[in-house]
Amino acid sequence: MARVCSGPGMVALDVPPEADLPRIRTLLEHGEAKEWWHWEEGCVTAVREAAAPA
């Protein structure tokens, strides 16, 4: 289960390794292209890096 934390103007998502990471990234990129939000990766684990497209 993903966890969500928020503060003034910021939301942090803790995405579990079993999540569909490419789909989540596509959604985040779509929202940024629409200027709905800006996003960036914070703490990236080895599991996430292994799942990243080449």
PDBQT receptor file of N, H, CA, C and O in Angstrom, charges set to zero:
ATOM      1  N   MET A   1       0.839  -1.176   0.000  1.00  0.00    +0.000 N 
ATOM      2  CA  MET A   1       0.000   0.000   0.000  1.00  0.00    +0.000 C 
ATOM      3  C   MET A   1       0.889   1.246   0.000  1.00  0.00    +0.000 C 
ATOM      4  O   MET A   1       1.846   1.331   0.770  1.00  0.00    +0.000 OA
ATOM      5  N   ALA A   2       0.575   2.184  -0.845  1.00  0.00    +0.000 N 
ATOM      6  H   ALA A   2      -0.202   2.114  -1.470  1.00  0.00    +0.000 HD
ATOM      7  CA  ALA A   2       1.326   3.435  -0.927  1.00  0.00    +0.000 C 
ATOM      8  C   ALA A   2       0.935   4.341   0.233  1.00  0.00    +0.000 C 
ATOM      9  O   ALA A   2      -0.217   4.352   0.665  1.00  0.00    +0.000 OA
ATOM     10  N   ARG A   3       1.896   5.093   0.725  1.00  0.00    +0.000 N 
ATOM     11  H   ARG A   3       2.832   5.084   0.374  1.00  0.00    +0.000 HD
ATOM     12  CA  ARG A   3       1.634   6.080   1.772  1.00  0.00    +0.000 C 
ATOM     13  C   ARG A   3       1.744   7.463   1.159  1.00  0.00    +0.000 C 
ATOM     14  O   ARG A   3       2.540   7.688   0.247  1.00  0.00    +0.000 OA
ATOM     15  N   VAL A   4       0.945   8.381   1.662  1.00  0.00    +0.000 N 
ATOM     16  H   VAL A   4       0.299   8.198   2.403  1.00  0.00    +0.000 HD
ATOM     17  CA  VAL A   4       0.977   9.767   1.194  1.00  0.00    +0.000 C 
ATOM     18  C   VAL A   4       1.196  10.672   2.399  1.00  0.00    +0.000 C 
ATOM     19  O   VAL A   4       0.499  10.561   3.408  1.00  0.00    +0.000 OA
ATOM     20  N   CYS A   5       2.165  11.562   2.284  1.00  0.00    +0.000 N 
ATOM     21  H   CYS A   5       2.732  11.652   1.465  1.00  0.00    +0.000 HD
ATOM     22  CA  CYS A   5       2.434  12.574   3.310  1.00  0.00    +0.000 C 
ATOM     23  C   CYS A   5       2.339  13.934   2.632  1.00  0.00    +0.000 C 
ATOM     24  O   CYS A   5       2.708  14.072   1.466  1.00  0.00    +0.000 OA
ATOM     25  N   SER A   6       1.852  14.924   3.342  1.00  0.00    +0.000 N 
ATOM     26  H   SER A   6       1.552  14.812   4.289  1.00  0.00    +0.000 HD
ATOM     27  CA  SER A   6       1.757  16.245   2.721  1.00  0.00    +0.000 C 
ATOM     28  C   SER A   6       2.143  17.335   3.703  1.00  0.00    +0.000 C 
ATOM     29  O   SER A   6       2.072  17.166   4.921  1.00  0.00    +0.000 OA
ATOM     30  N   GLY A   7       2.548  18.442   3.144  1.00  0.00    +0.000 N 
ATOM     31  H   GLY A   7       2.606  18.580   2.155  1.00  0.00    +0.000 HD
ATOM     32  CA  GLY A   7       2.884  19.633   3.905  1.00  0.00    +0.000 C 
ATOM     33  C   GLY A   7       2.498  20.820   3.047  1.00  0.00    +0.000 C 
ATOM     34  O   GLY A   7       1.893  20.635   1.991  1.00  0.00    +0.000 OA
ATOM     35  N   PRO A   8       2.827  22.030   3.462  1.00  0.00    +0.000 N 
ATOM     36  CA  PRO A   8       2.463  23.208   2.671  1.00  0.00    +0.000 C 
ATOM     37  C   PRO A   8       3.041  23.137   1.257  1.00  0.00    +0.000 C 
ATOM     38  O   PRO A   8       4.250  23.266   1.069  1.00  0.00    +0.000 OA
ATOM     39  N   GLY A   9       2.180  22.933   0.274  1.00  0.00    +0.000 N 
ATOM     40  H   GLY A   9       1.198  22.828   0.426  1.00  0.00    +0.000 HD
ATOM     41  CA  GLY A   9       2.610  22.922  -1.120  1.00  0.00    +0.000 C 
ATOM     42  C   GLY A   9       3.368  21.681  -1.557  1.00  0.00    +0.000 C 
ATOM     43  O   GLY A   9       3.949  21.671  -2.642  1.00  0.00    +0.000 OA
ATOM     44  N   MET A  10       3.378  20.635  -0.741  1.00  0.00    +0.000 N 
ATOM     45  H   MET A  10       2.906  20.644   0.141  1.00  0.00    +0.000 HD
ATOM     46  CA  MET A  10       4.153  19.452  -1.095  1.00  0.00    +0.000 C 
ATOM     47  C   MET A  10       3.395  18.189  -0.720  1.00  0.00    +0.000 C 
ATOM     48  O   MET A  10       2.724  18.127   0.311  1.00  0.00    +0.000 OA
ATOM     49  N   VAL A  11       3.515  17.191  -1.575  1.00  0.00    +0.000 N 
ATOM     50  H   VAL A  11       4.060  17.241  -2.412  1.00  0.00    +0.000 HD
ATOM     51  CA  VAL A  11       2.967  15.867  -1.299  1.00  0.00    +0.000 C 
ATOM     52  C   VAL A  11       4.066  14.855  -1.582  1.00  0.00    +0.000 C 
ATOM     53  O   VAL A  11       4.750  14.953  -2.601  1.00  0.00    +0.000 OA
ATOM     54  N   ALA A  12       4.240  13.900  -0.706  1.00  0.00    +0.000 N 
ATOM     55  H   ALA A  12       3.685  13.821   0.122  1.00  0.00    +0.000 HD
ATOM     56  CA  ALA A  12       5.246  12.849  -0.899  1.00  0.00    +0.000 C 
ATOM     57  C   ALA A  12       4.537  11.502  -0.987  1.00  0.00    +0.000 C 
ATOM     58  O   ALA A  12       3.660  11.198  -0.180  1.00  0.00    +0.000 OA
ATOM     59  N   LEU A  13       4.921  10.713  -1.960  1.00  0.00    +0.000 N 
ATOM     60  H   LEU A  13       5.634  10.961  -2.616  1.00  0.00    +0.000 HD
ATOM     61  CA  LEU A  13       4.356   9.377  -2.123  1.00  0.00    +0.000 C 
ATOM     62  C   LEU A  13       5.424   8.340  -1.811  1.00  0.00    +0.000 C 
ATOM     63  O   LEU A  13       6.556   8.439  -2.283  1.00  0.00    +0.000 OA
ATOM     64  N   ASP A  14       5.058   7.359  -1.025  1.00  0.00    +0.000 N 
ATOM     65  H   ASP A  14       4.138   7.278  -0.642  1.00  0.00    +0.000 HD
ATOM     66  CA  ASP A  14       5.936   6.226  -0.753  1.00  0.00    +0.000 C 
ATOM     67  C   ASP A  14       5.356   5.066  -1.555  1.00  0.00    +0.000 C 
ATOM     68  O   ASP A  14       4.374   4.449  -1.141  1.00  0.00    +0.000 OA
ATOM     69  N   VAL A  15       5.955   4.777  -2.683  1.00  0.00    +0.000 N 
ATOM     70  H   VAL A  15       6.753   5.278  -3.019  1.00  0.00    +0.000 HD
ATOM     71  CA  VAL A  15       5.415   3.791  -3.613  1.00  0.00    +0.000 C 
ATOM     72  C   VAL A  15       6.084   2.443  -3.365  1.00  0.00    +0.000 C 
ATOM     73  O   VAL A  15       7.310   2.347  -3.420  1.00  0.00    +0.000 OA
ATOM     74  N   PRO A  16       5.300   1.400  -3.093  1.00  0.00    +0.000 N 
ATOM     75  CA  PRO A  16       5.886   0.090  -2.824  1.00  0.00    +0.000 C 
ATOM     76  C   PRO A  16       6.496  -0.521  -4.079  1.00  0.00    +0.000 C 
ATOM     77  O   PRO A  16       6.071  -0.198  -5.188  1.00  0.00    +0.000 OA
ATOM     78  N   PRO A  17       7.480  -1.395  -3.925  1.00  0.00    +0.000 N 
ATOM     79  CA  PRO A  17       8.173  -1.965  -5.086  1.00  0.00    +0.000 C 
ATOM     80  C   PRO A  17       7.270  -2.778  -6.006  1.00  0.00    +0.000 C 
ATOM     81  O   PRO A  17       7.562  -2.904  -7.195  1.00  0.00    +0.000 OA
ATOM     82  N   GLU A  18       6.191  -3.326  -5.485  1.00  0.00    +0.000 N 
ATOM     83  H   GLU A  18       5.955  -3.224  -4.518  1.00  0.00    +0.000 HD
ATOM     84  CA  GLU A  18       5.306  -4.137  -6.330  1.00  0.00    +0.000 C 
ATOM     85  C   GLU A  18       4.353  -3.292  -7.179  1.00  0.00    +0.000 C 
ATOM     86  O   GLU A  18       3.610  -3.839  -7.993  1.00  0.00    +0.000 OA
ATOM     87  N   ALA A  19       4.363  -1.982  -7.003  1.00  0.00    +0.000 N 
ATOM     88  H   ALA A  19       4.966  -1.538  -6.341  1.00  0.00    +0.000 HD
ATOM     89  CA  ALA A  19       3.497  -1.092  -7.782  1.00  0.00    +0.000 C 
ATOM     90  C   ALA A  19       3.955  -1.057  -9.244  1.00  0.00    +0.000 C 
ATOM     91  O   ALA A  19       5.104  -1.369  -9.556  1.00  0.00    +0.000 OA
ATOM     92  N   ASP A  20       3.049  -0.677 -10.115  1.00  0.00    +0.000 N 
ATOM     93  H   ASP A  20       2.116  -0.423  -9.862  1.00  0.00    +0.000 HD
ATOM     94  CA  ASP A  20       3.348  -0.543 -11.548  1.00  0.00    +0.000 C 
ATOM     95  C   ASP A  20       4.091   0.778 -11.757  1.00  0.00    +0.000 C 
ATOM     96  O   ASP A  20       3.488   1.798 -12.089  1.00  0.00    +0.000 OA
ATOM     97  N   LEU A  21       5.401   0.741 -11.557  1.00  0.00    +0.000 N 
ATOM     98  H   LEU A  21       5.891  -0.087 -11.287  1.00  0.00    +0.000 HD
ATOM     99  CA  LEU A  21       6.208   1.966 -11.575  1.00  0.00    +0.000 C 
ATOM    100  C   LEU A  21       6.179   2.699 -12.909  1.00  0.00    +0.000 C 
ATOM    101  O   LEU A  21       6.072   3.925 -12.904  1.00  0.00    +0.000 OA
ATOM    102  N   PRO A  22       6.268   2.023 -14.052  1.00  0.00    +0.000 N 
ATOM    103  CA  PRO A  22       6.174   2.757 -15.322  1.00  0.00    +0.000 C 
ATOM    104  C   PRO A  22       4.828   3.487 -15.475  1.00  0.00    +0.000 C 
ATOM    105  O   PRO A  22       4.784   4.594 -16.011  1.00  0.00    +0.000 OA
ATOM    106  N   ARG A  23       3.764   2.885 -15.018  1.00  0.00    +0.000 N 
ATOM    107  H   ARG A  23       3.800   1.986 -14.582  1.00  0.00    +0.000 HD
ATOM    108  CA  ARG A  23       2.439   3.529 -15.112  1.00  0.00    +0.000 C 
ATOM    109  C   ARG A  23       2.366   4.761 -14.207  1.00  0.00    +0.000 C 
ATOM    110  O   ARG A  23       1.818   5.792 -14.597  1.00  0.00    +0.000 OA
ATOM    111  N   ILE A  24       2.914   4.650 -13.013  1.00  0.00    +0.000 N 
ATOM    112  H   ILE A  24       3.359   3.813 -12.696  1.00  0.00    +0.000 HD
ATOM    113  CA  ILE A  24       2.928   5.792 -12.089  1.00  0.00    +0.000 C 
ATOM    114  C   ILE A  24       3.749   6.934 -12.678  1.00  0.00    +0.000 C 
ATOM    115  O   ILE A  24       3.337   8.093 -12.627  1.00  0.00    +0.000 OA
ATOM    116  N   ARG A  25       4.904   6.606 -13.233  1.00  0.00    +0.000 N 
ATOM    117  H   ARG A  25       5.239   5.665 -13.275  1.00  0.00    +0.000 HD
ATOM    118  CA  ARG A  25       5.758   7.633 -13.840  1.00  0.00    +0.000 C 
ATOM    119  C   ARG A  25       5.039   8.323 -15.010  1.00  0.00    +0.000 C 
ATOM    120  O   ARG A  25       5.124   9.542 -15.160  1.00  0.00    +0.000 OA
ATOM    121  N   THR A  26       4.336   7.542 -15.833  1.00  0.00    +0.000 N 
ATOM    122  H   THR A  26       4.267   6.552 -15.711  1.00  0.00    +0.000 HD
ATOM    123  CA  THR A  26       3.577   8.107 -16.950  1.00  0.00    +0.000 C 
ATOM    124  C   THR A  26       2.524   9.083 -16.446  1.00  0.00    +0.000 C 
ATOM    125  O   THR A  26       2.349  10.158 -17.021  1.00  0.00    +0.000 OA
ATOM    126  N   LEU A  27       1.824   8.721 -15.381  1.00  0.00    +0.000 N 
ATOM    127  H   LEU A  27       1.967   7.848 -14.914  1.00  0.00    +0.000 HD
ATOM    128  CA  LEU A  27       0.813   9.604 -14.800  1.00  0.00    +0.000 C 
ATOM    129  C   LEU A  27       1.447  10.896 -14.282  1.00  0.00    +0.000 C 
ATOM    130  O   LEU A  27       0.921  11.985 -14.512  1.00  0.00    +0.000 OA
ATOM    131  N   LEU A  28       2.564  10.773 -13.590  1.00  0.00    +0.000 N 
ATOM    132  H   LEU A  28       2.991   9.888 -13.403  1.00  0.00    +0.000 HD
ATOM    133  CA  LEU A  28       3.244  11.965 -13.077  1.00  0.00    +0.000 C 
ATOM    134  C   LEU A  28       3.721  12.870 -14.208  1.00  0.00    +0.000 C 
ATOM    135  O   LEU A  28       3.581  14.091 -14.129  1.00  0.00    +0.000 OA
ATOM    136  N   GLU A  29       4.280  12.279 -15.255  1.00  0.00    +0.000 N 
ATOM    137  H   GLU A  29       4.393  11.287 -15.319  1.00  0.00    +0.000 HD
ATOM    138  CA  GLU A  29       4.746  13.065 -16.401  1.00  0.00    +0.000 C 
ATOM    139  C   GLU A  29       3.582  13.743 -17.124  1.00  0.00    +0.000 C 
ATOM    140  O   GLU A  29       3.713  14.877 -17.585  1.00  0.00    +0.000 OA
ATOM    141  N   HIS A  30       2.454  13.057 -17.222  1.00  0.00    +0.000 N 
ATOM    142  H   HIS A  30       2.348  12.136 -16.847  1.00  0.00    +0.000 HD
ATOM    143  CA  HIS A  30       1.267  13.652 -17.850  1.00  0.00    +0.000 C 
ATOM    144  C   HIS A  30       0.802  14.881 -17.066  1.00  0.00    +0.000 C 
ATOM    145  O   HIS A  30       0.531  15.929 -17.652  1.00  0.00    +0.000 OA
ATOM    146  N   GLY A  31       0.710  14.750 -15.750  1.00  0.00    +0.000 N 
ATOM    147  H   GLY A  31       0.930  13.899 -15.274  1.00  0.00    +0.000 HD
ATOM    148  CA  GLY A  31       0.293  15.878 -14.912  1.00  0.00    +0.000 C 
ATOM    149  C   GLY A  31       1.247  17.048 -14.997  1.00  0.00    +0.000 C 
ATOM    150  O   GLY A  31       0.826  18.204 -14.966  1.00  0.00    +0.000 OA
ATOM    151  N   GLU A  32       2.530  16.754 -15.104  1.00  0.00    +0.000 N 
ATOM    152  H   GLU A  32       2.873  15.815 -15.129  1.00  0.00    +0.000 HD
ATOM    153  CA  GLU A  32       3.499  17.842 -15.233  1.00  0.00    +0.000 C 
ATOM    154  C   GLU A  32       3.374  18.518 -16.599  1.00  0.00    +0.000 C 
ATOM    155  O   GLU A  32       3.481  19.741 -16.692  1.00  0.00    +0.000 OA
ATOM    156  N   ALA A  33       3.151  17.739 -17.657  1.00  0.00    +0.000 N 
ATOM    157  H   ALA A  33       3.064  16.746 -17.581  1.00  0.00    +0.000 HD
ATOM    158  CA  ALA A  33       2.974  18.315 -18.998  1.00  0.00    +0.000 C 
ATOM    159  C   ALA A  33       1.749  19.220 -19.056  1.00  0.00    +0.000 C 
ATOM    160  O   ALA A  33       1.740  20.204 -19.795  1.00  0.00    +0.000 OA
ATOM    161  N   LYS A  34       0.719  18.896 -18.284  1.00  0.00    +0.000 N 
ATOM    162  H   LYS A  34       0.726  18.096 -17.683  1.00  0.00    +0.000 HD
ATOM    163  CA  LYS A  34      -0.498  19.722 -18.214  1.00  0.00    +0.000 C 
ATOM    164  C   LYS A  34      -0.338  20.898 -17.252  1.00  0.00    +0.000 C 
ATOM    165  O   LYS A  34      -1.254  21.700 -17.076  1.00  0.00    +0.000 OA
ATOM    166  N   GLU A  35       0.842  20.987 -16.633  1.00  0.00    +0.000 N 
ATOM    167  H   GLU A  35       1.587  20.335 -16.776  1.00  0.00    +0.000 HD
ATOM    168  CA  GLU A  35       1.146  22.032 -15.644  1.00  0.00    +0.000 C 
ATOM    169  C   GLU A  35       0.236  21.962 -14.427  1.00  0.00    +0.000 C 
ATOM    170  O   GLU A  35      -0.098  22.983 -13.825  1.00  0.00    +0.000 OA
ATOM    171  N   TRP A  36      -0.165  20.735 -14.069  1.00  0.00    +0.000 N 
ATOM    172  H   TRP A  36       0.106  19.906 -14.558  1.00  0.00    +0.000 HD
ATOM    173  CA  TRP A  36      -0.957  20.524 -12.853  1.00  0.00    +0.000 C 
ATOM    174  C   TRP A  36      -0.047  20.440 -11.646  1.00  0.00    +0.000 C 
ATOM    175  O   TRP A  36      -0.448  20.787 -10.536  1.00  0.00    +0.000 OA
ATOM    176  N   TRP A  37       1.196  19.973 -11.860  1.00  0.00    +0.000 N 
ATOM    177  H   TRP A  37       1.523  19.691 -12.762  1.00  0.00    +0.000 HD
ATOM    178  CA  TRP A  37       2.149  19.830 -10.774  1.00  0.00    +0.000 C 
ATOM    179  C   TRP A  37       3.558  19.685 -11.316  1.00  0.00    +0.000 C 
ATOM    180  O   TRP A  37       3.766  19.480 -12.512  1.00  0.00    +0.000 OA
ATOM    181  N   HIS A  38       4.497  19.794 -10.433  1.00  0.00    +0.000 N 
ATOM    182  H   HIS A  38       4.328  19.961  -9.462  1.00  0.00    +0.000 HD
ATOM    183  CA  HIS A  38       5.894  19.472 -10.714  1.00  0.00    +0.000 C 
ATOM    184  C   HIS A  38       6.208  18.261  -9.856  1.00  0.00    +0.000 C 
ATOM    185  O   HIS A  38       5.711  18.151  -8.735  1.00  0.00    +0.000 OA
ATOM    186  N   TRP A  39       7.014  17.364 -10.360  1.00  0.00    +0.000 N 
ATOM    187  H   TRP A  39       7.418  17.453 -11.270  1.00  0.00    +0.000 HD
ATOM    188  CA  TRP A  39       7.372  16.204  -9.547  1.00  0.00    +0.000 C 
ATOM    189  C   TRP A  39       8.854  15.899  -9.701  1.00  0.00    +0.000 C 
ATOM    190  O   TRP A  39       9.486  16.245 -10.699  1.00  0.00    +0.000 OA
ATOM    191  N   GLU A  40       9.368  15.259  -8.711  1.00  0.00    +0.000 N 
ATOM    192  H   GLU A  40       8.854  14.978  -7.900  1.00  0.00    +0.000 HD
ATOM    193  CA  GLU A  40      10.754  14.794  -8.756  1.00  0.00    +0.000 C 
ATOM    194  C   GLU A  40      10.882  13.585  -7.845  1.00  0.00    +0.000 C 
ATOM    195  O   GLU A  40      10.099  13.406  -6.911  1.00  0.00    +0.000 OA
ATOM    196  N   GLU A  41      11.877  12.763  -8.130  1.00  0.00    +0.000 N 
ATOM    197  H   GLU A  41      12.512  12.908  -8.888  1.00  0.00    +0.000 HD
ATOM    198  CA  GLU A  41      12.125  11.591  -7.307  1.00  0.00    +0.000 C 
ATOM    199  C   GLU A  41      13.015  11.987  -6.144  1.00  0.00    +0.000 C 
ATOM    200  O   GLU A  41      13.981  12.732  -6.304  1.00  0.00    +0.000 OA
ATOM    201  N   GLY A  42      12.673  11.478  -4.979  1.00  0.00    +0.000 N 
ATOM    202  H   GLY A  42      11.887  10.873  -4.849  1.00  0.00    +0.000 HD
ATOM    203  CA  GLY A  42      13.470  11.750  -3.794  1.00  0.00    +0.000 C 
ATOM    204  C   GLY A  42      14.423  10.611  -3.532  1.00  0.00    +0.000 C 
ATOM    205  O   GLY A  42      15.490  10.533  -4.141  1.00  0.00    +0.000 OA
ATOM    206  N   CYS A  43      14.050   9.742  -2.646  1.00  0.00    +0.000 N 
ATOM    207  H   CYS A  43      13.183   9.805  -2.152  1.00  0.00    +0.000 HD
ATOM    208  CA  CYS A  43      14.877   8.604  -2.264  1.00  0.00    +0.000 C 
ATOM    209  C   CYS A  43      14.549   7.442  -3.201  1.00  0.00    +0.000 C 
ATOM    210  O   CYS A  43      13.457   6.877  -3.136  1.00  0.00    +0.000 OA
ATOM    211  N   VAL A  44      15.485   7.092  -4.063  1.00  0.00    +0.000 N 
ATOM    212  H   VAL A  44      16.371   7.551  -4.116  1.00  0.00    +0.000 HD
ATOM    213  CA  VAL A  44      15.274   6.022  -5.030  1.00  0.00    +0.000 C 
ATOM    214  C   VAL A  44      16.085   4.808  -4.580  1.00  0.00    +0.000 C 
ATOM    215  O   VAL A  44      17.306   4.879  -4.437  1.00  0.00    +0.000 OA
ATOM    216  N   THR A  45      15.389   3.702  -4.361  1.00  0.00    +0.000 N 
ATOM    217  H   THR A  45      14.397   3.644  -4.477  1.00  0.00    +0.000 HD
ATOM    218  CA  THR A  45      16.060   2.483  -3.896  1.00  0.00    +0.000 C 
ATOM    219  C   THR A  45      16.600   1.674  -5.070  1.00  0.00    +0.000 C 
ATOM    220  O   THR A  45      16.291   1.964  -6.226  1.00  0.00    +0.000 OA
ATOM    221  N   ALA A  46      17.394   0.677  -4.774  1.00  0.00    +0.000 N 
ATOM    222  H   ALA A  46      17.645   0.441  -3.835  1.00  0.00    +0.000 HD
ATOM    223  CA  ALA A  46      17.946  -0.222  -5.800  1.00  0.00    +0.000 C 
ATOM    224  C   ALA A  46      16.821  -0.956  -6.527  1.00  0.00    +0.000 C 
ATOM    225  O   ALA A  46      16.934  -1.225  -7.723  1.00  0.00    +0.000 OA
ATOM    226  N   VAL A  47      15.739  -1.281  -5.822  1.00  0.00    +0.000 N 
ATOM    227  H   VAL A  47      15.647  -1.063  -4.850  1.00  0.00    +0.000 HD
ATOM    228  CA  VAL A  47      14.599  -1.960  -6.439  1.00  0.00    +0.000 C 
ATOM    229  C   VAL A  47      13.985  -1.066  -7.513  1.00  0.00    +0.000 C 
ATOM    230  O   VAL A  47      13.657  -1.540  -8.600  1.00  0.00    +0.000 OA
ATOM    231  N   ARG A  48      13.831   0.204  -7.220  1.00  0.00    +0.000 N 
ATOM    232  H   ARG A  48      14.098   0.590  -6.336  1.00  0.00    +0.000 HD
ATOM    233  CA  ARG A  48      13.258   1.157  -8.180  1.00  0.00    +0.000 C 
ATOM    234  C   ARG A  48      14.194   1.341  -9.372  1.00  0.00    +0.000 C 
ATOM    235  O   ARG A  48      13.749   1.363 -10.520  1.00  0.00    +0.000 OA
ATOM    236  N   GLU A  49      15.469   1.471  -9.099  1.00  0.00    +0.000 N 
ATOM    237  H   GLU A  49      15.830   1.453  -8.167  1.00  0.00    +0.000 HD
ATOM    238  CA  GLU A  49      16.421   1.652 -10.187  1.00  0.00    +0.000 C 
ATOM    239  C   GLU A  49      16.448   0.445 -11.115  1.00  0.00    +0.000 C 
ATOM    240  O   GLU A  49      16.614   0.598 -12.325  1.00  0.00    +0.000 OA
ATOM    241  N   ALA A  50      16.287  -0.755 -10.561  1.00  0.00    +0.000 N 
ATOM    242  H   ALA A  50      16.153  -0.880  -9.578  1.00  0.00    +0.000 HD
ATOM    243  CA  ALA A  50      16.278  -1.975 -11.368  1.00  0.00    +0.000 C 
ATOM    244  C   ALA A  50      15.046  -2.040 -12.261  1.00  0.00    +0.000 C 
ATOM    245  O   ALA A  50      15.082  -2.654 -13.327  1.00  0.00    +0.000 OA
ATOM    246  N   ALA A  51      13.955  -1.408 -11.830  1.00  0.00    +0.000 N 
ATOM    247  H   ALA A  51      13.926  -0.909 -10.964  1.00  0.00    +0.000 HD
ATOM    248  CA  ALA A  51      12.713  -1.423 -12.603  1.00  0.00    +0.000 C 
ATOM    249  C   ALA A  51      12.638  -0.299 -13.623  1.00  0.00    +0.000 C 
ATOM    250  O   ALA A  51      11.732  -0.283 -14.456  1.00  0.00    +0.000 OA
ATOM    251  N   ALA A  52      13.575   0.640 -13.571  1.00  0.00    +0.000 N 
ATOM    252  H   ALA A  52      14.310   0.626 -12.894  1.00  0.00    +0.000 HD
ATOM    253  CA  ALA A  52      13.554   1.800 -14.482  1.00  0.00    +0.000 C 
ATOM    254  C   ALA A  52      13.880   1.369 -15.891  1.00  0.00    +0.000 C 
ATOM    255  O   ALA A  52      14.736   0.510 -16.104  1.00  0.00    +0.000 OA
ATOM    256  N   PRO A  53      13.190   1.972 -16.871  1.00  0.00    +0.000 N 
ATOM    257  CA  PRO A  53      13.518   1.660 -18.265  1.00  0.00    +0.000 C 
ATOM    258  C   PRO A  53      14.925   2.131 -18.607  1.00  0.00    +0.000 C 
ATOM    259  O   PRO A  53      15.419   3.117 -18.059  1.00  0.00    +0.000 OA
ATOM    260  N   ALA A  54      15.553   1.414 -19.512  1.00  0.00    +0.000 N 
ATOM    261  H   ALA A  54      15.152   0.613 -19.957  1.00  0.00    +0.000 HD
ATOM    262  CA  ALA A  54      16.943   1.751 -19.900  1.00  0.00    +0.000 C 
ATOM    263  C   ALA A  54      17.012   2.980 -20.749  1.00  0.00    +0.000 C 
ATOM    264  O   ALA A  54      18.101   3.390 -21.153  1.00  0.00    +0.000 OA
TER     265      ALA A  54
